């Protein structure tokens, strides 16, 4: 385990100490638990592709991708670069 040094505002440190006392844990154990929870909620263990997969699946305002591409292509003049 690696030791780190972190600067916290006094009011955050007071809240951290109160939380540690109410859970009957040390300040360090409370910080470790908070970091673990933060990292698990962020989902950083998945790639950006996995995190975005299915994000728009429930959107009713979007047509299928081929229709979208055709509409975009029809909106430009023939031979005009995108």
DSSP file (Angstrom, degrees, kcal/mol; ACC not computed):
  #  RESIDUE AA STRUCTURE BP1 BP2  ACC     N-H-->O    O-->H-N    N-H-->O    O-->H-N    TCO  KAPPA ALPHA  PHI   PSI    X-CA   Y-CA   Z-CA
    1    1 A X              0   0    0      0, 0.0     2,-0.4     0, 0.0     0, 0.0   0.000 360.0 360.0 360.0 139.0    0.0    0.0    0.0
    2    2 A X        -     0   0    0      0, 0.0     2,-0.4     0, 0.0     0, 0.0  -0.781 360.0-134.8-100.1 139.5    1.3    3.5   -0.9
    3    3 A X        -     0   0    0     -2,-0.4     2,-0.3     2,-0.0     0, 0.0  -0.756  25.9-172.1 -91.2 137.3    1.1    6.4    1.4
    4    4 A X        -     0   0    0     -2,-0.4     2,-0.5     2,-0.0     0, 0.0  -0.840  19.6-135.6-125.7 164.7   -0.1    9.7   -0.1
    5    5 A X        +     0   0    0     -2,-0.3     2,-0.4     2,-0.0    -2,-0.0  -0.987  26.7 176.5-120.0 127.6   -0.3   13.3    1.1
    6    6 A X        -     0   0    0     -2,-0.5     2,-0.5     2,-0.0    -2,-0.0  -0.993  23.8-138.1-134.9 140.0   -3.5   15.3    0.3
    7    7 A X        +     0   0    0     -2,-0.4     2,-0.3     0, 0.0    -2,-0.0  -0.849  26.3 179.6 -96.7 128.5   -4.5   18.8    1.3
    8    8 A X        -     0   0    0     -2,-0.5    -2,-0.0     2,-0.0     2,-0.0  -0.953  33.5-104.0-126.0 146.4   -8.2   19.2    2.3
    9    9 A X     >  -     0   0    0     -2,-0.3     4,-2.2     1,-0.1     3,-0.4  -0.362  36.0-114.9 -62.8 150.3  -10.1   22.2    3.5
   10   10 A X  H  > S+     0   0    0      1,-0.2     4,-2.2     2,-0.2     5,-0.2   0.877 114.8  53.3 -56.8 -41.2  -10.7   22.4    7.2
   11   11 A X  H  > S+     0   0    0      1,-0.2     4,-1.7     2,-0.2    -1,-0.2   0.863 109.5  48.7 -66.6 -34.0  -14.5   22.0    6.9
   12   12 A X  H  > S+     0   0    0     -3,-0.4     4,-2.4     2,-0.2    -1,-0.2   0.883 110.1  51.8 -69.5 -37.8  -14.1   18.9    4.8
   13   13 A X  H  X S+     0   0    0     -4,-2.2     4,-2.6     2,-0.2    -2,-0.2   0.884 107.8  51.9 -65.5 -38.6  -11.6   17.4    7.3
   14   14 A X  H  X S+     0   0    0     -4,-2.2     4,-2.1     2,-0.2    -1,-0.2   0.917 111.8  46.4 -63.2 -42.6  -14.1   18.0   10.1
   15   15 A X  H  X S+     0   0    0     -4,-1.7     4,-2.4     2,-0.2    -2,-0.2   0.887 111.9  51.7 -66.7 -38.5  -16.8   16.2    8.2
   16   16 A X  H  X S+     0   0    0     -4,-2.4     4,-2.6     2,-0.2    -2,-0.2   0.927 110.4  47.9 -63.1 -45.4  -14.4   13.4    7.4
   17   17 A X  H  X S+     0   0    0     -4,-2.6     4,-2.4     2,-0.2    -2,-0.2   0.884 111.5  50.7 -63.8 -38.3  -13.4   13.0   11.0
   18   18 A X  H  X S+     0   0    0     -4,-2.1     4,-2.3     2,-0.2    -1,-0.2   0.907 111.7  47.7 -65.9 -41.0  -17.1   13.0   12.1
   19   19 A X  H  X S+     0   0    0     -4,-2.4     4,-1.8     2,-0.2    -2,-0.2   0.915 112.0  49.4 -65.2 -42.9  -17.9   10.3    9.5
   20   20 A X  H  X>S+     0   0    0     -4,-2.6     5,-2.6     1,-0.2     4,-0.6   0.908 111.9  48.9 -62.2 -41.9  -15.0    8.2   10.6
   21   21 A X  H ><5S+     0   0    0     -4,-2.4     3,-0.6     1,-0.2    -1,-0.2   0.899 110.0  50.6 -65.4 -40.5  -16.0    8.5   14.2
   22   22 A X  H 3<5S+     0   0    0     -4,-2.3    -1,-0.2     1,-0.2    -2,-0.2   0.825 115.9  42.2 -69.1 -28.8  -19.6    7.6   13.5
   23   23 A X  H 3<5S-     0   0    0     -4,-1.8    -1,-0.2    -5,-0.2    -2,-0.2   0.469 109.1-126.2 -91.3  -2.9  -18.5    4.5   11.6
   24   24 A X  T <<5 +     0   0    0     -3,-0.6     2,-0.3    -4,-0.6    -3,-0.2   0.902  69.7 121.1  56.2  44.5  -15.8    3.7   14.2
   25   25 A X      < -     0   0    0     -5,-2.6    -1,-0.2    -6,-0.1    -2,-0.1  -0.817  66.8 -95.8-126.2 169.1  -13.1    3.6   11.6
   26   26 A X     >  -     0   0    0     -2,-0.3     4,-2.0    -3,-0.1     5,-0.2  -0.373  33.4-111.2 -79.9 165.1   -9.9    5.5   11.1
   27   27 A X  H  > S+     0   0    0      1,-0.2     4,-2.2     2,-0.2     5,-0.2   0.912 119.8  51.1 -59.6 -43.5   -9.6    8.6    8.9
   28   28 A X  H  > S+     0   0    0      1,-0.2     4,-2.5     2,-0.2    -1,-0.2   0.898 108.7  50.0 -63.9 -41.7   -7.4    6.6    6.5
   29   29 A X  H  > S+     0   0    0      1,-0.2     4,-2.2     2,-0.2    -1,-0.2   0.876 110.5  50.8 -65.4 -36.5   -9.9    3.7    6.2
   30   30 A X  H  X S+     0   0    0     -4,-2.0     4,-2.2     2,-0.2    -2,-0.2   0.902 110.9  47.9 -66.9 -41.3  -12.7    6.2    5.5
   31   31 A X  H  X S+     0   0    0     -4,-2.2     4,-2.5     2,-0.2     5,-0.2   0.913 110.7  51.7 -65.7 -42.4  -10.7    7.8    2.7
   32   32 A X  H  X S+     0   0    0     -4,-2.5     4,-2.3     1,-0.2    -2,-0.2   0.916 111.2  47.6 -59.8 -43.1   -9.9    4.4    1.2
   33   33 A X  H  X S+     0   0    0     -4,-2.2     4,-2.3     1,-0.2    -1,-0.2   0.893 111.7  50.5 -65.1 -39.6  -13.6    3.5    1.2
   34   34 A X  H  X S+     0   0    0     -4,-2.2     4,-2.5     2,-0.2    -2,-0.2   0.904 111.4  47.4 -66.1 -41.5  -14.5    6.8   -0.3
   35   35 A X  H  X S+     0   0    0     -4,-2.5     4,-2.5     2,-0.2     5,-0.2   0.912 112.1  50.3 -66.1 -42.3  -11.9    6.4   -3.1
   36   36 A X  H  X S+     0   0    0     -4,-2.3     4,-2.0    -5,-0.2    -2,-0.2   0.914 112.6  46.6 -62.3 -43.4  -13.0    2.9   -3.8
   37   37 A X  H  X S+     0   0    0     -4,-2.3     4,-2.0     2,-0.2    -2,-0.2   0.918 111.9  51.2 -64.6 -44.2  -16.7    3.9   -4.0
   38   38 A X  H  X S+     0   0    0     -4,-2.5     4,-1.5     1,-0.2    -2,-0.2   0.925 111.7  46.4 -59.0 -47.3  -15.9    6.9   -6.3
   39   39 A X  H  X>S+     0   0    0     -4,-2.5     4,-1.1     1,-0.2     5,-0.8   0.868 111.2  51.6 -66.9 -36.5  -13.9    4.7   -8.7
   40   40 A X  H  <5S+     0   0    0     -4,-2.0    -1,-0.2    -5,-0.2    -2,-0.2   0.857 109.8  49.8 -69.4 -33.5  -16.5    2.0   -8.8
   41   41 A X  H  <5S+     0   0    0     -4,-2.0    -1,-0.2     1,-0.2    -2,-0.2   0.795 105.6  56.7 -75.0 -28.1  -19.2    4.6   -9.6
   42   42 A X  H  <5S-     0   0    0     -4,-1.5    -1,-0.2    -5,-0.2    -2,-0.2   0.792  94.1-144.4 -73.6 -27.4  -17.2    6.2  -12.4
   43   43 A X  T ><5 +     0   0    0     -4,-1.1     3,-1.7    -5,-0.1    -3,-0.1   0.837  41.1 155.9  68.7  33.0  -16.9    2.9  -14.2
   44   44 A X  T 3 < +     0   0    0     -5,-0.8    -1,-0.1     1,-0.3    -4,-0.1   0.571  57.6  77.1 -70.3  -7.6  -13.4    3.7  -15.4
   45   45 A X  T 3  S+     0   0    0     -6,-0.2     2,-0.3    -5,-0.1    -1,-0.3   0.595  86.9  72.8 -79.3  -7.8  -12.6    0.0  -15.8
   46   46 A X  S <  S-     0   0    0     -3,-1.7     2,-0.0     1,-0.1     0, 0.0  -0.755  89.9-109.8-103.0 154.1  -14.6   -0.1  -19.0
   47   47 A X     >  -     0   0    0     -2,-0.3     4,-2.3     1,-0.1     5,-0.2  -0.281  32.6-106.2 -73.0 166.0  -13.5    1.5  -22.3
   48   48 A X  H  > S+     0   0    0      1,-0.2     4,-1.4     2,-0.2    -1,-0.1   0.803 122.3  55.7 -64.9 -27.4  -15.2    4.6  -23.6
   49   49 A X  H  > S+     0   0    0      2,-0.2     4,-1.2     1,-0.2    -1,-0.2   0.936 108.4  46.2 -69.0 -45.9  -16.9    2.4  -26.2
   50   50 A X  H  4 S+     0   0    0      1,-0.2     3,-0.3     2,-0.2    -2,-0.2   0.886 111.6  52.1 -63.9 -38.6  -18.4    0.1  -23.6
   51   51 A X  H  < S+     0   0    0     -4,-2.3    -1,-0.2     1,-0.2    -2,-0.2   0.832 115.0  42.1 -67.3 -30.6  -19.5    3.1  -21.5
   52   52 A X  H >< S+     0   0    0     -4,-1.4     3,-2.1    -5,-0.2     4,-0.3   0.590  83.6 120.5 -91.7 -10.8  -21.3    4.6  -24.5
   53   53 A X  T 3< S+     0   0    0     -4,-1.2    -3,-0.0    -3,-0.3    -4,-0.0  -0.329  87.7   1.8 -60.8 126.0  -22.9    1.4  -25.9
   54   54 A X  T >  S+     0   0    0     -2,-0.1     3,-1.4     1,-0.1     4,-0.3   0.547  86.9 133.6  79.2   7.6  -26.6    1.6  -26.0
   55   55 A X  T <  S+     0   0    0     -3,-2.1     3,-0.3     1,-0.3    -2,-0.1   0.847  80.8  32.9 -60.8 -35.0  -26.7    5.2  -24.7
   56   56 A X  T >  S+     0   0    0     -4,-0.3     3,-1.6     1,-0.2    -1,-0.3   0.208  85.5 111.3-104.8  14.6  -29.2    6.3  -27.4
   57   57 A X  T <  S+     0   0    0     -3,-1.4    -1,-0.2     1,-0.3    -2,-0.1   0.817  79.6  46.2 -61.1 -33.1  -31.1    3.0  -27.6
   58   58 A X  T 3  S+     0   0    0     -4,-0.3     2,-0.5    -3,-0.3    -1,-0.3   0.333  81.6 120.5 -94.6   7.6  -34.3    4.4  -26.1
   59   59 A X    <   -     0   0    0     -3,-1.6     3,-0.3     1,-0.2    -3,-0.0  -0.613  38.2-175.6 -77.2 123.2  -34.4    7.5  -28.2
   60   60 A X  S    S+     0   0    0     -2,-0.5    -1,-0.2     1,-0.2    -3,-0.0   0.619  76.2  68.3 -89.8 -15.2  -37.6    7.7  -30.2
   61   61 A X  S    S+     0   0    0      2,-0.0     2,-0.4     0, 0.0    -1,-0.2   0.494  87.5  79.1 -85.2  -2.4  -36.6   10.9  -32.0
   62   62 A X        -     0   0    0     -3,-0.3     3,-0.1    -6,-0.1     2,-0.1  -0.880  66.0-151.7-109.0 135.8  -33.8    9.3  -34.0
   63   63 A X        -     0   0    0     -2,-0.4    -2,-0.0     1,-0.2    -4,-0.0  -0.249  45.2 -64.6 -87.6-174.1  -34.3    7.1  -37.1
   64   64 A X     >  -     0   0    0      1,-0.1     4,-1.9    -2,-0.1    -1,-0.2  -0.307  50.8-108.8 -71.2 162.0  -32.0    4.4  -38.1
   65   65 A X  H  > S+     0   0    0      1,-0.2     4,-2.5     2,-0.2     5,-0.2   0.819 115.3  55.3 -65.2 -34.4  -28.4    5.3  -39.1
   66   66 A X  H  > S+     0   0    0      2,-0.2     4,-2.4     1,-0.2    -1,-0.2   0.924 108.8  48.0 -66.3 -43.6  -28.8    4.6  -42.8
   67   67 A X  H  > S+     0   0    0      1,-0.2     4,-2.3     2,-0.2    -2,-0.2   0.900 111.6  51.2 -61.8 -39.9  -31.8    7.0  -43.0
   68   68 A X  H  X S+     0   0    0     -4,-1.9     4,-2.3     2,-0.2    -2,-0.2   0.928 109.9  48.9 -62.5 -45.8  -29.8    9.6  -41.1
   69   69 A X  H  X S+     0   0    0     -4,-2.5     4,-2.5     1,-0.2    -2,-0.2   0.904 111.2  49.9 -62.2 -41.8  -26.8    9.2  -43.5
   70   70 A X  H  X S+     0   0    0     -4,-2.4     4,-2.4     1,-0.2    -1,-0.2   0.910 110.2  50.5 -64.0 -41.2  -29.1    9.6  -46.6
   71   71 A X  H  X S+     0   0    0     -4,-2.3     4,-0.9     2,-0.2    -2,-0.2   0.900 111.7  47.6 -64.1 -40.3  -30.7   12.7  -45.1
   72   72 A X  H >< S+     0   0    0     -4,-2.3     3,-0.5     1,-0.2     4,-0.3   0.918 112.9  48.4 -65.6 -43.1  -27.3   14.3  -44.5
   73   73 A X  H >< S+     0   0    0     -4,-2.5     3,-1.2     1,-0.2    -2,-0.2   0.867 108.4  53.9 -66.9 -36.3  -26.1   13.4  -47.9
   74   74 A X  H 3< S+     0   0    0     -4,-2.4    -1,-0.2     1,-0.2    -2,-0.2   0.723  98.2  66.4 -69.5 -19.7  -29.2   14.8  -49.6
   75   75 A X  T << S+     0   0    0     -4,-0.9     2,-0.3    -3,-0.5    -1,-0.2   0.567  95.2  68.1 -79.7  -8.9  -28.7   18.1  -47.8
   76   76 A X  S <  S-     0   0    0     -3,-1.2     3,-0.1    -4,-0.3     2,-0.1  -0.771  90.8-101.1-112.4 158.9  -25.5   18.8  -49.7
   77   77 A X    >   -     0   0    0     -2,-0.3     3,-2.1     1,-0.1    -2,-0.1  -0.400  52.7 -85.9 -71.8 150.8  -24.9   19.6  -53.3
   78   78 A X  T 3  S+     0   0    0      1,-0.3    -1,-0.1    -2,-0.1     3,-0.1  -0.345 115.9  13.4 -58.3 133.6  -23.6   16.9  -55.6
   79   79 A X  T 3  S+     0   0    0      1,-0.3     2,-0.3    -3,-0.1    -1,-0.3   0.365  93.1 135.4  81.2  -5.2  -19.9   16.6  -55.5
   80   80 A X    <   -     0   0    0     -3,-2.1    -1,-0.3     1,-0.1     2,-0.1  -0.603  56.4-122.3 -78.1 133.5  -19.7   18.8  -52.4
   81   81 A X              0   0    0     -2,-0.3    -4,-0.1     1,-0.1    -1,-0.1  -0.440 360.0 360.0 -73.5 147.7  -17.3   17.5  -49.7
   82   82 A X              0   0    0     -2,-0.1    -1,-0.1    -6,-0.1    -2,-0.0   0.462 360.0 360.0 -77.5 360.0  -18.7   16.9  -46.3
